[in-house]
Amino acid sequence: MRLSPPDWEVRQLVRRTFRHLGLSETSLEELHETILFQDGRYLARSYRAGQLMAMWLVEVGILQFYDQEGRMLRTINLLLEKKPARAAA
C-alpha cells in the first residue's frame, strides 16, 4: 500500500532542502504555506521562502523545488512503500 507522509514531515523536508539550496535561517522563518483544493479535493501544497518555492503534488506524491525564475531545481518522490498492519489474533 502506498501512503503519503504527514504534512509536518514534508514541511521539515522542505525546510532542510531550502537550507541545502542556500536559503538563510532568517528567510526560513518567513516560510509561507498554501493549500490547494479544487472541487472538494485536496490537490497540493506550496511553500515559499526567500527566492525559492516548492510544490507538493499530493496525489502523485511528488515534491518539486523551483528557483525565482521558475526553473526546477530538484524533485523528490514522497510515496513510501508500507505494508498494511495485521490485526492481533
matplotlib code that plots the C-alpha trace (Angstrom):
import matplotlib.pyplot as plt

x = [0.0, 1.3, 1.0, 1.8, 3.9, 2.2, 2.3, 4.6, 7.3, 7.0, 7.3, 10.5, 11.9, 11.1, 12.9, 16.0, 16.1, 15.7, 18.6, 20.6, 19.8, 21.3, 18.3, 19.2, 17.6, 16.1, 14.4, 13.1, 11.4, 9.1, 8.1, 4.6, 2.4, -0.6, -3.1, -4.8, -8.3, -10.3, -13.9, -13.5, -10.3, -7.0, -4.5, -1.4, 0.6, 3.1, 5.8, 7.6, 10.5, 13.1, 13.6, 12.6, 9.3, 8.3, 5.2, 3.9, 1.6, -0.2, -2.0, 1.2, 3.5, 6.0, 7.7, 9.3, 11.6, 11.9, 14.1, 12.9, 13.0, 10.7, 13.5, 13.0, 15.9, 15.0, 12.3, 11.7, 9.3, 7.5, 5.5, 6.6, 6.0, 4.2, 2.9, -0.5, -0.6, -2.1, -4.6, -3.5, -5.0]
y = [0.0, 3.5, 6.2, 9.8, 11.2, 13.5, 17.3, 18.1, 15.7, 17.2, 20.7, 19.6, 18.2, 21.5, 23.5, 21.2, 21.3, 25.1, 25.3, 23.0, 25.2, 28.2, 29.8, 31.5, 30.7, 34.3, 33.6, 30.2, 32.0, 33.5, 30.2, 30.6, 27.5, 27.4, 24.5, 24.0, 22.4, 22.0, 20.6, 19.5, 17.5, 18.2, 18.5, 20.3, 22.4, 25.1, 26.5, 29.9, 31.4, 33.9, 33.3, 29.6, 27.8, 24.1, 22.4, 19.1, 17.3, 15.2, 12.7, 11.7, 12.1, 14.4, 17.4, 19.8, 22.8, 25.9, 29.0, 32.6, 32.2, 29.1, 26.6, 23.2, 22.6, 19.2, 16.6, 14.2, 11.2, 11.2, 8.0, 5.3, 1.6, 0.4, -3.0, -3.0, -3.7, -7.1, -7.4, -9.2, -12.7]
z = [0.0, -0.9, 1.8, 1.6, 4.5, 7.0, 6.2, 9.1, 7.7, 4.2, 5.8, 7.6, 4.3, 2.5, 5.2, 5.0, 1.2, 1.2, 3.6, 1.3, -1.7, 0.1, 1.9, 5.2, 8.5, 8.5, 5.2, 6.5, 9.4, 6.9, 5.2, 3.7, 3.1, 0.8, 0.4, -2.9, -3.0, -6.2, -6.4, -2.8, -3.5, -1.7, -4.6, -3.5, -1.0, -2.0, 0.2, -0.4, 1.4, 0.1, -3.6, -3.5, -4.0, -3.5, -4.6, -3.2, -5.6, -3.1, -5.3, -7.2, -4.1, -5.8, -4.2, -6.6, -5.9, -8.1, -8.1, -8.6, -12.4, -12.2, -13.1, -11.4, -9.1, -7.6, -7.5, -4.6, -4.7, -1.3, -1.7, 0.7, 0.4, 3.5, 4.4, 6.0, 9.7, 10.7, 13.4, 16.5, 16.9]

ax = plt.figure().add_subplot(projection="3d")
ax.plot(x, y, z, "-o")
ax.set_aspect("equal")
plt.show()
